Amino acid sequence: MPDQPSSKRWRIAAFVLAAAVVIGAVFGFRRLRGSEFRWDQFAATFAQLDLPWLSAAVILILLTYLGRALRWQVLLRPVCPQPNLWRILVATCIGFTAIVLFGRPGELVRPYLISLKEKVSFSSQLAAWLLERIYDLLVVLLLFGYALSHVQAAHLSLGPSFEFILMIGGYLVAGICTLCFLFLLGVRHFSDAMQRRFLSAVTFLPENYYKKLEQLVTAFAAGMESTKSHTFVAQLVFYTILEWMIIVASNFCLFMAFPATTHFTVTDTLIFCGFVGLGSAIQIPGVGGGMQVASILILTKFFGLTLEVSSAMAILIWFTTYVVIVPIGILLALREGLNWKNLKQLESRLPE
């Protein structure tokens, strides 16, 4: 059974960290803007929420976990011809709950659970996780590029410092995209001959280390097999695009739920998702990383909303995007009889 005291401590830590990030962001922006934070307006933003639109946003976000499970099912087929969708979905929900509670080390939970449930190697599922991350990163970078190209067209007010940051960001995005494509191209043509050549170059290693490395390379290559099939690549692209269409739709519903942003268009939503997507790359246990700060910055500086409204929206966007899965993940973990303390220690595990 899960370690309940440990789970309780994590929930308390998550709350404290979330409060610290939001309060720090609020007071930081308050100093920059030179004005008092109006708590009455902050509270009124929540009171004026449109619940049907908010419910639609939550439902759409929950659908993204099914989409991720379907995509992972595609990634599993080279090593497991008939993967079970329900088991993958359960591992996905528990895995994302672990990310919220533990931060980036929680990323290991999902591939680890899937490897156990589907009886495949952990290394092959780390390869599947890496492919998934690359596909998601490419979409985030495309959205960021779209946001950069439409900032001026959307008549958003930018200062000289922000224009310089965006220019540097554009070059950075181009470089990362190039590296991702080169990696995918290299993996696609990573033949058996290349594997043998690599392993022959490390024969100087002690026998036990060499065997472990050989198993790791073989399992990792097996997990990358999907990149060598046009059908699998097409399916991965399809599910990735579908996933992000649902994420954008969920954010659009959230904007419709706030009176201050009911005028936002799909283009505005894409711009927001592009900038915030990069902010989400930094993960803090129980908080979600730079997402809240990036959201406040974009909503105030780019879209001209007040600090109070932007802070309230940032909290709800974080809650909807990340925290909504936590109760479901905890219930599924209880049902599976998992120990959260052991799951947290996965960051110190070596692939087997």
C-alpha angles and dihedrals in degrees: 000000000000119000099256098190090050091048090050091051090051092052091051091047091048092053093047093048093047091050091047093052094047094044091046092050092046095050091042092055090042090059091046093050095041095224138111118262109245106218092184091062090045091054092042090058090064093042091056095052118134102231098200091056090045091050090050090053092052093048091050092050090051088052090059090069090058088049091052091049091052091050092049088050087061091049091052098053097084090061100024114033095196109032117183111243095203093053090048091049092051091050090047094054092046091045094054090046087055090052091055092048101038105023122224095345085066088069088082093061097074099051089042094053093044091051089053096044096045094037096235130128121282090228093058090053092048086056090050090049091051091052091049091050092050093051091048091046091052091054091048090050091049090051090048090051090049090050092051092051094049102042093091093039090054089055094237115168113241130177123222092259092055092047089055091048091050092049091053089045090055092056090045092052091050091052095048092047090052092051092049093051092047090051093050090047091050093048092048091058096038095125130189088256090058090049091053091047092051093048092047089055092059099046088116089077119100112271097251093050091045092053092049091049091047091053090047094050093045093048093044091050090049089053090053093052092102090070090065095061121075090209094054092045090050090051092048091050091047095051092043092053090044090050093053094043087059091047091051090046090052091052090048090054089051091053089050089053092061117071091215093060105036087110092061115119130210088262090056089050092051090050091051093047091049095055097037092047090068091045089056090061089083110073126197117188110264093357111067099236127247094354095099095046092045091049093051092046094050096043093049103036101033104029099030098234121153120263091244095054092042092051092050091048093048091054093049093045090052091046093048095043099045117005099049091076095051099084090047092047093049092049091049091048090052089050090050092048093236124167111226092201090060092045091053090056092060092097087073093050122107118221112263 
